[in-house]
Amino acid sequence: MRKSKVEAADTRRRIVEAAAREFRLHGIQATGLNAVMLPLGLTQGGFYRHFSSKDQLVAEACSQAMTEVIDGLEAAARHGDADKGLAAIVNAYVSESHRDTQTGGCPLVAMASELARADEQTRAAATQGFEDLVDVLAKRMVGKPPNAARSSAVFAVAAMIGAVTMSRVVEDSDASTAILEDVKQHLGAI
């Protein structure tokens, strides 16, 4: 029985969401199509009704995950004072919660080394996600000229990604938390 276009779109969305979780948890190379499809009650063969390749799925999963991250950061900024939006974003991103959420959070943290070696479409999705994240911060750099705001935002995003990444790598929990706190403190001076 053929699925309707609405059902097919819903299935595709579910596959992308599951892939985004699995890729962030286990990495791109370590995640096979069966690991994505079977928990959804789907087959690896059915995958090709929705995607032409795993690379296409990786690119879409990266885009979807970045959209989630940016939406969450925008929401965090809206809940704070207008002049404290940047601090709210930094505090939400550079956090123990982000560090400890292995299936969620920023794909640039979870998969950066693999994204650097990915196909052109995936790298374009990751690049767009990075640029969007920079824009979210730059527009909250109150009182800075646009070029200076962008430069500061690029630095802040790179520091934020690095802080969460290294806090996941470091085995000592106190040292891990100190990385987050130190970077938040330095970013507060921007």
Buried (B, 14 or more C-beta within 10 A) or exposed (E): EEEEEEEEEEBBEBBBBBBBBBBBBBEBEEBEBEBBBEEBEBEEEBBEEBBEEBBBBBBBBBBBBBEBBBEBBEEBBEEBEEEEBBBBBBBBBBBBEBBEBEEBBBBBBBBBEBBEEBBEBBBBBBEBBBBBBBBBBBBBBEEBEEEEBBBBBBBBBEBBBBBBBBBBEBEEEEEBBEBBBEBBEBBEEB
